Amino acid sequence: MIKVEKLTKSYRKNGTDLVVLENLSFEVKTGEFLSLVGPTGCGKTTLLNIIAGLERPTSGKVLIRDREVNSPGLDRGVVFQEAPLFPWKTVSGNVELALKAKGVNLNNLKESAREYLETVDLVKWSDHYPKELSGGMKQKAALAKALAQDPEILLLDEPFGALDAQTRIIMQEELLKIWERFRKTILLVTHSIDESIFLSDRIIVLSARRKGAREMIEVTLPRPRRPTEKFWELRTRIWEIIRSEVMES
């Protein structure tokens, strides 16, 4: 589904080039759930933005189904930490906008929007505005809006980072249900090692020093995942990688 080929990204700062990613290559299979973790400054969000078409690489390329990414597209749905909802639109109205962009018949907008809101259990909040929603509800609405585009790929940048611990766990479970139902290809940027293990098929640990992938880890634990001994062993392994990055920086 996704190929990242020899990707390099640098920014010009104070007359010098600041390299964030360098010569990074990996592939993501169709329907795979992949998480990106690593210390601050390792390029997680930058990489996601490049795949989304929101930024251009300095060199190298990203291919989706062998077509190079040069701009955003409806084949990719993006959800950020701050839910991308229009405050002057109701929850249903936000989802309807995504459906319009996809070309859904105007006569079917409300019915189609309701179907996606049912997926995230927000039907009874459909006529409310974003300011009337809790943080978790806003992220549910953002997921419904992203799903309404019927993208092949969901790109999630710390979507639950601002939520309290209990709501975050509930949203992780909701996201897993959505993935199991629709089997979208998902890339998740997260600072939470536990979250990455709970959700992912594979985890890429990015390195701020090496400007690329420090390690790619396959998560073979059966779902639904619970904090078993093997879970904690994997958590410790990933933490030690990230800890060494921070200590050596």
Secondary structure, 3 states (H helix, E strand, C coil): CEEEEEEEEEEEECCEEEEEEEEEEEEECCCCEEEEECCCCCCHHHHHHHHHCCCCCCEEEEEECCEECCCCCCCEEEECCCCCCCCCCCHHHHHHHHHHHHCCCHHHHHHHHHHHHHHCCCHHHCCCCHHHCCHHHHHHHHHHHHHHCCCCEEEEECCCCCCCHHHHHHHHHHHHHHHHHHCCEEEEECCCHHHHHHHCCEEEEEECCCCEEEEEEECCCCCCCCCCHHHHHHHHHHHHHHHHHHHHC
